[in-house]
Structure formats: C-alpha cells, structure tokens
Amino acid sequence: MARLKLNKEEINSIQELQQRNNDILFQLGDAEVALRNLQIRKEELMKAWDELMIDDKSFGDAITEKYGKGTIDFQKNEIVTGD
C-alpha cells in the first residue's frame, strides 16, 4: 500500500470542508431545537385556545339563560333581545 503526502492546499481544503460540515450540522441541530420549541409553544397555545372556547361557550350559555337569545352591543354594554 502506497502512502502519499497531501500538499498544504489539499489539507486546507479538507479542513475547510470538515469545518463547513460541522457548522452546518451544528446549525441543523439549532434549527431542530427551535422547531421543537415552536411545536411545544403551539401545543400550549392550542390547549389555551381550547380552554378559551369552553369558557366562551359557558359564558354565552349563562348570558343566554339569564337574558334570552340576543346580541351584545359592546359600545353601550347592553344585550339586545328579540323580546
């Protein structure tokens, strides 16, 4: 088996390629962590949204039971019913 020496330019090229590879892999890892954190945040927000929808429906049902069906005039803070 022959052993041949690489010249300085070839060694520098190999080292540069290895460094670029390492940099890209590191950035990919950062991107994966960021994506996972976004997924966790999305899941938290979706849970909060579900809870809001439950609260909204409960409140709407309570208002409807108290005042009957109608619409809320937010500027006058009144409920307008069909009665």
Number of C-alpha atoms within 10 A of each C-alpha: 3 4 5 6 8 9 8 9 9 11 12 12 11 12 12 12 12 12 12 12 12 12 12 12 12 12 12 12 12 12 12 12 12 12 12 12 12 12 12 12 12 12 12 12 12 12 12 12 12 12 12 12 12 12 12 12 12 12 12 13 14 12 15 15 10 9 13 15 16 14 12 13 10 8 6 7 8 11 16 13 12 8 7
